[in-house]
């Protein structure tokens, strides 16, 4: 059995002109994975999660439709302690 931890990745990663934008996503993921690995979390996978956001009451009355957003979620896992599994 495992415990799981999810971290939402930012939808966009800002870069400066001086940075190497070709590897910025990989660099971000590497830093997140290494940071969590020091706490004993094992990288498990990255998922794309779709979320439908309904408009508020007034916006809905005005005809505004639901908007769809997609987010990347990084999943880590670590084995449960034997005494916690029971």
Backbone bond lengths (Angstrom), bond angles and torsions (degrees), N, CA, C in turn:
res aa  C-N    CA-C-N  psi(-1)  N-CA   C-N-CA  omega(-1)  CA-C   N-CA-C  phi
1 X - - - 1.443 - - 1.530 109.04 -
2 X 1.318 114.10 148.03 1.457 120.87 -179.32 1.524 110.98 -125.87
3 X 1.312 115.09 156.52 1.462 122.32 165.31 1.521 105.46 -101.07
4 X 1.316 116.92 147.20 1.462 121.04 -177.82 1.519 110.63 -122.25
5 X 1.314 114.59 149.12 1.461 122.01 178.02 1.522 107.11 -135.97
6 X 1.333 116.69 131.18 1.452 121.21 179.61 1.525 110.13 -116.11
7 X 1.318 115.44 140.02 1.459 121.99 176.82 1.518 107.56 -127.89
8 X 1.320 115.97 126.83 1.459 119.95 178.84 1.524 109.24 -80.68
9 X 1.322 115.90 126.70 1.457 120.66 177.26 1.526 108.67 -82.21
10 X 1.328 118.14 148.63 1.462 119.26 178.41 1.527 110.22 -64.37
11 X 1.345 117.53 146.68 1.467 119.89 -178.44 1.522 112.47 -64.59
12 X 1.312 116.84 -31.14 1.463 121.13 175.61 1.521 108.07 -138.62
13 X 1.306 114.84 150.63 1.460 120.81 178.54 1.521 106.84 -116.52
14 X 1.318 116.81 119.15 1.460 121.42 -178.68 1.527 110.01 -75.92
15 X 1.320 115.32 138.38 1.464 120.87 177.12 1.524 109.00 -127.77
16 X 1.305 115.45 154.08 1.459 120.59 174.40 1.520 108.44 -93.98
17 X 1.308 116.49 166.06 1.461 120.11 179.40 1.526 111.65 -60.72
18 X 1.329 115.46 -30.86 1.465 119.54 -177.01 1.525 112.82 -76.20
19 X 1.346 117.64 -20.67 1.466 118.73 -176.63 1.520 111.30 -81.94
20 X 1.310 114.01 159.62 1.457 121.07 179.01 1.525 107.94 -87.64
21 X 1.326 116.93 96.57 1.464 120.83 -174.29 1.525 112.94 -69.16
22 X 1.322 118.38 -15.29 1.466 119.94 -178.23 1.526 112.21 -70.38
23 X 1.324 117.68 -21.19 1.463 119.18 -178.25 1.525 112.94 -120.58
24 X 1.331 117.82 10.76 1.462 119.91 -173.64 1.529 112.28 -63.65
25 X 1.322 118.60 -38.22 1.469 120.52 179.35 1.526 110.36 -66.89
26 X 1.325 116.57 -43.35 1.466 120.39 178.64 1.529 110.60 -65.21
27 X 1.324 116.89 -39.75 1.468 120.50 178.17 1.523 110.77 -63.17
28 X 1.341 117.02 -41.87 1.469 121.02 178.53 1.527 110.15 -61.51
29 X 1.334 116.44 -49.94 1.462 120.42 -178.39 1.526 110.82 -62.34
30 X 1.320 116.86 -41.05 1.464 120.32 178.58 1.526 111.34 -60.30
31 X 1.328 117.16 -42.64 1.466 119.25 -179.55 1.526 111.55 -67.02
32 X 1.335 117.79 -38.67 1.468 121.17 178.45 1.527 110.20 -65.84
33 X 1.323 116.61 -44.39 1.468 120.77 -179.20 1.525 110.46 -64.39
34 X 1.318 117.60 -46.46 1.468 120.17 -179.04 1.525 112.01 -65.38
35 X 1.330 117.40 -38.89 1.467 120.62 178.63 1.525 110.57 -61.23
36 X 1.323 117.37 -44.37 1.459 120.67 -178.71 1.522 112.19 -75.34
37 X 1.321 117.39 -27.82 1.465 120.95 177.98 1.528 110.89 -64.38
38 X 1.326 117.22 -32.86 1.467 119.22 178.64 1.525 111.72 -65.98
39 X 1.333 116.79 -20.59 1.468 121.42 176.57 1.526 112.12 -96.80
40 X 1.334 116.73 10.34 1.457 120.47 176.34 1.517 115.40 90.13
41 X 1.343 118.15 6.37 1.463 120.97 179.64 1.520 110.06 -88.06
42 X 1.313 116.35 134.01 1.461 123.56 178.27 1.527 108.30 -97.87
43 X 1.347 116.83 130.00 1.463 120.09 175.93 1.523 108.34 -61.31
44 X 1.327 116.81 133.86 1.459 121.12 -178.15 1.526 111.40 -113.50
45 X 1.351 117.42 -53.23 1.464 119.36 -179.89 1.526 110.63 -173.14
46 X 1.349 115.01 171.84 1.461 122.74 173.97 1.522 106.79 -121.30
47 X 1.329 116.11 131.69 1.461 121.33 179.17 1.520 110.11 -121.74
48 X 1.325 115.62 151.47 1.452 122.69 172.82 1.521 106.92 -102.30
49 X 1.324 116.75 119.38 1.459 122.37 -175.90 1.524 108.87 -111.97
50 X 1.330 116.88 127.92 1.462 121.89 176.56 1.517 110.58 -94.29
51 X 1.334 115.82 134.88 1.461 121.68 -179.96 1.524 108.26 -128.05
52 X 1.326 116.47 128.37 1.459 121.75 175.99 1.521 108.19 -98.28
53 X 1.323 115.79 121.29 1.461 120.96 -177.49 1.521 109.19 -105.30
54 X 1.321 115.70 113.68 1.462 121.51 -179.68 1.529 109.79 -77.37
55 X 1.343 117.25 144.64 1.465 119.23 177.56 1.525 110.95 -69.60
56 X 1.315 116.40 157.55 1.461 121.05 175.95 1.523 110.80 -69.91
57 X 1.317 116.71 176.83 1.470 122.03 -176.04 1.524 112.58 -55.08
58 X 1.320 116.83 -52.87 1.462 119.93 -176.50 1.522 111.79 -68.54
59 X 1.321 116.76 -40.24 1.463 119.98 178.84 1.522 110.43 -65.31
60 X 1.332 117.07 -38.00 1.459 121.13 177.63 1.511 111.74 -64.05
61 X 1.327 116.80 -39.20 1.467 120.56 176.91 1.518 110.98 -65.31
62 X 1.322 116.26 -30.42 1.463 121.26 178.84 1.519 113.10 -80.94
63 X 1.316 117.48 1.37 1.461 121.01 177.01 1.512 115.43 92.60
64 X 1.315 117.44 6.72 1.463 119.39 179.49 1.519 109.82 -68.49
65 X 1.308 115.65 135.91 1.468 122.21 -179.29 1.527 110.70 -93.21
66 X 1.301 114.92 165.91 1.464 120.73 174.88 1.525 109.32 -65.18
67 X 1.311 116.21 146.75 1.459 120.85 175.77 1.521 108.90 -112.29
68 X 1.305 115.20 146.33 1.462 121.00 179.82 1.519 109.15 -107.07
69 X 1.317 115.74 131.08 1.455 122.56 177.32 1.523 108.11 -122.19
70 X 1.316 115.68 150.61 1.460 119.92 175.54 1.522 108.85 -122.99
71 X 1.321 114.90 137.56 1.456 121.90 -177.91 1.520 109.73 -129.61
72 X 1.331 115.17 144.59 1.454 120.52 173.24 1.521 108.45 -92.92
73 X 1.321 115.88 133.39 1.459 121.87 178.98 1.527 108.06 -122.03
74 X 1.328 116.02 125.34 1.460 122.45 178.79 1.525 107.13 -94.85
75 X 1.335 116.48 125.76 1.462 121.23 -177.24 1.525 110.35 -109.01
76 X 1.328 114.37 133.39 1.459 123.04 175.44 1.518 108.08 -119.88
77 X 1.317 115.67 158.34 1.463 119.33 175.96 1.518 109.48 -143.39
78 X 1.328 114.17 158.36 1.468 120.40 173.53 1.519 106.98 -149.45
79 X 1.333 116.85 144.29 1.469 119.65 -179.55 1.525 110.65 -60.48
80 X 1.321 114.73 141.93 1.468 120.26 174.75 1.519 108.31 -72.36
81 X 1.306 116.52 147.17 1.460 120.49 172.69 1.518 107.94 -64.56
82 X 1.318 117.02 148.45 1.468 121.44 -178.17 1.523 111.33 -57.62
83 X 1.328 118.16 -39.67 1.464 119.87 -178.43 1.526 111.89 -74.34
84 X 1.340 118.63 -20.64 1.461 121.23 178.58 1.520 111.95 -82.90
85 X 1.329 117.86 -22.82 1.460 121.86 -175.66 1.520 112.44 -72.08
86 X 1.312 118.16 -17.21 1.464 120.05 -176.31 1.491 113.03 -90.81
